[in-house]
Amino acid sequence: MRKFLASAEFLAGAAASAVLFSSAAARADQPREWEVTFQAPATDMMRQIERFGNYTMWFIVPITILVLLLLLVCIVKFRASANPVPSKTSHNTLIEVIWTVGPVIVLLLIAIPSFQLLTAQYTPPEEAKLTVKATGNQWNWDYEYQVDKTFSFNSAILQDGDRAKAGKEDRALYPRLLAVDNELVVPVNTMTRVLITATDVIHSFAMPSFGIKMDAVPGRTNETWFKAEKEGLYYGQCSQLCGKDHAFMPIAIRVVSEAQFKTWLATAETDVPGANKALMAEIDGTNKVAAAGN
């Protein structure tokens, strides 16, 4: 169903999205108007979550239809005009067995894969090669790279007046209310551990395409992980009501190649804005070459 709806959306907006999806960096997904499905998964964990969601629909839809039909039968067959003398039946063993055993079986069929998915979310399949600490503030994020030479920087929502200076005037790639001044940069196909905390109130670090959502609690460090399989720019938001600017606290993660990450990291340790500009220029040049080849 998600693939069918996504295809319909693509055909409806083909003219507007041709430029966006012609480049390697634009393969990432982001929220879209009137979206009724999950964003395209960029990790195996999100694919598992999507499969589980589709699996539960095989129970939700029939149960919903059954309840609706039973309700309609009751409305039509047992209305006062058609059934002036109501039945005095107060017990039916078969019906009681069915409505007790049936839900138990359904719950078991949902619970088993649900527990398996929950276990997988908290059990990384391999050791993390990169650790980043994300600290939520009112209303921005601090990112600390725990590498040989630890460094950190702040990531806040990109103001419209700063777009030209930042080289982020393309609103298709850098959407309003989602674009930030400094993205979290990680290498593709790399197990990344994210340590999450907060300095003031409870925030929540959420990235839909990665299938992660973890609360950032002051005085406590939570942990999540992801392994992005596609290069590109991904967007999330703080998903915990955290004050008046809660809606203006986006999360942006840029997934790049291993070589691009190493180059970025070497410069970012001393100059994050300069490293970002160099990375954007390199990605833009690669995209133009790819677009010309197509």
Disulfide bonds with the S-S distance in Angstrom:
none
